[in-house]
């Protein structure tokens, strides 16, 4: 795919170790499928270099980043704000640049919750959610709930 814009957006994965991490391949395929002429980099960043790496992302105008071990908690102090999910989890696995600000997000909890719910439903379990935040139409990132799983014999 040739670039139709003078500068391509760049996103990355920061972690240690990242050798063998499949994220770059998956993201490049997803970006191409979405018609985005972006680049995805995988960067080995030791914990003592995270602050430098974040200053670099900010200075170079990276559009976003994924964070893996050991940076999911430590990166918070280098971001401008957090989504409700990231605040609730106390960890960040994704960052998006919005109007020049670096916004932390956490998609781990949503993915885990959705996978558990599908697993339980396929096995004939009934799920009941309680708590004021467990209303239909609420963003999953704001859910604080207790799940009661009833198994059928």
Secondary structure as GFF3:
##gff-version 3
##sequence-region A 1 153
A	DSSP	beta_strand	10	15	.	.	.	ID=ss1
A	DSSP	alpha_helix	23	33	.	.	.	ID=ss2
A	DSSP	beta_strand	39	44	.	.	.	ID=ss3
A	DSSP	three_ten_helix	47	49	.	.	.	ID=ss4
A	DSSP	alpha_helix	50	60	.	.	.	ID=ss5
A	DSSP	beta_strand	64	67	.	.	.	ID=ss6
A	DSSP	three_ten_helix	74	78	.	.	.	ID=ss7
A	DSSP	beta_strand	81	82	.	.	.	ID=ss8
A	DSSP	alpha_helix	84	89	.	.	.	ID=ss9
A	DSSP	beta_strand	94	98	.	.	.	ID=ss10
A	DSSP	beta_strand	101	105	.	.	.	ID=ss11
A	DSSP	alpha_helix	108	122	.	.	.	ID=ss12
A	DSSP	beta_strand	126	130	.	.	.	ID=ss13
A	DSSP	three_ten_helix	140	142	.	.	.	ID=ss14
A	DSSP	beta_strand	146	150	.	.	.	ID=ss15
###
